[in-house]
């Protein structure tokens, strides 16, 4: 843990919180009173400050707009029954953030700015953390290139920020997922493992086409054969086949290494299930479904947490599930929520106290 250091703070005169209801609040629409901002210039980070949440003034020639050097993370904070605030596994997101930065030719953000800055920001706005079940404070650290020039090269200046958003469930009901067999999210050697803004932009057209057919999200497949599943638009994916939980492996660099994914694998093993990370083909899933062995399918992610999947469609083959009878996925979510909300022992050291 870094030693605490003082970040200049400018507080808002009057909080907006009294006029806002945090119960059943939609995801990503409301933001807290303050934000953290820092600038990278001449090889060093400077101007680190916490100040009132406000718009940015940027040049039309801002490099990030034209060339897409932009990365982000998603983290959550919770309140326990005593009203204390905790962040879920922020160091894992911090490490992944700087992996994304390296791939996008951006500078590392120091731990004291990322972790300690986040802690101080949340400490200031902790009253915004909803106390309701399935609610949390969503934390969005992000960095973008801030050179004011047009030219295809890595920027020399960058801006790092953290904003906070109280939120309810991302997906409120079990999902219908369309297995994509034409378009591609990521290829080996690309940026699929990075949390780069462009990854999500490239997925929007395909997701929109799936939604026109009544599906919530797309399950991507590999670039070569469209035969092996990768990840869902906002989540990693798990399949419970018999007494084994299977999830696509990460070695090709086409799938985001989810922090919730890693946590869920630990809990699955704690529950006595075997966990396998391996290539997962659509044919294997259809065969398991026909044999009655594909019992549960669920997604994991910071925003989504653990989301039940009630239908998978591949070509003309539909795999439907009665999620009301499931045992494994609800138990995973229950155990994970209990740790995050302080109702169960944090024996893995996942919770970081604010």
C-alpha positions, 0 to 999 in steps of 0.5 A: 500500500502506498503512503497517504499523501495530500491531494489538493481538494476543492469542495463543492459548496452545496452537494447535489445528493439531497435531491437525488434518490439512490434507490433503483438508480439507472447505471451510469446516468448520475455522477457524484459531486467531485472528480479527480484530475491529473495531467501528464506533460514533459515526462511527469504527472502534475496538477493532481487535484480533486475538484467539483464534477464539471465539464471539460474544455477541449480543443477540436484538435484533441488527439484522443478524438482523432486517433483513439488513444483512450483507456478506462477501468471499471471498479466498484465500492460498497458499504458494509452494515456499519456504513464503512466504505470498501473498494473491491480489488482496486489493485487488480484493476490498477495493474490491468489499467497500466497493461492497457496503457502500455499496449496503447503507448501511454504512460503508466499512472503511479499508484499514489495517484490511482489508488490513493487518489481514488481512496481520497475521492471516495472518502469525500463522496462516500455518502453517494454509495447506495446502501440498497441490495444490488447497488454500489458506487461505480468507479471510472478511472480513465486516461486519454491523449491530450495533445492539441495537434493532428498527426498519427503518433503517440501523444506527448500529453495525457489526462487521467481522471476518476469519476464516480457514479452511484448505480443499481443493477446493470442487467435487471433480468436474465439475458438473451445472447446472440452468438456472432459468426460474421463480425470480429471483436479481437484478433491475436496480436490486437488490443482485445486484452486491453480496456481500450475505448475503441474495442467498445466502439467497434462492437456497437453496430453488431450489438445494435443488429442483435438487439433488433432481433430481441437479443441483449448482447453478442457473444463473440467468436474467434477471428479465424473460424468463428468456431470458438467463443470469446467474451460477451460485449460487457462480460466474460462468460462461463458454462456449467457443464456437468460438475465443471465450470468452463470459461474461454482461456486468455492466452491468445490476448483476445479476451479481457482478463476480468477481475470479477472473472478471476473472483468467480473462479475462486468461488466456484472452486470453493463451492467444489466445482472443477474450473477449466480455462480452455478453448470453448467451441460452439459445437461443444456447447450445442452437444452438451446442450443436446445431451442435457449437460449444459446446465447454466450459462452466466456472464461476469463483469464489474458492471454486470457482476454475475448475470444469468443467461436464459438463451443462446442463439447460434445460427438457427439453433436456440439453447433455452434455459430455465434460470429459475431452477439454477443453483450454481449461478445464484450461489456464486452471486450470493457469496460474492455479494456477501463479501462485497457488502461485509456480510461474509469474511473477506478471507481473500483480501479483496476489499480495500477500506476507504 
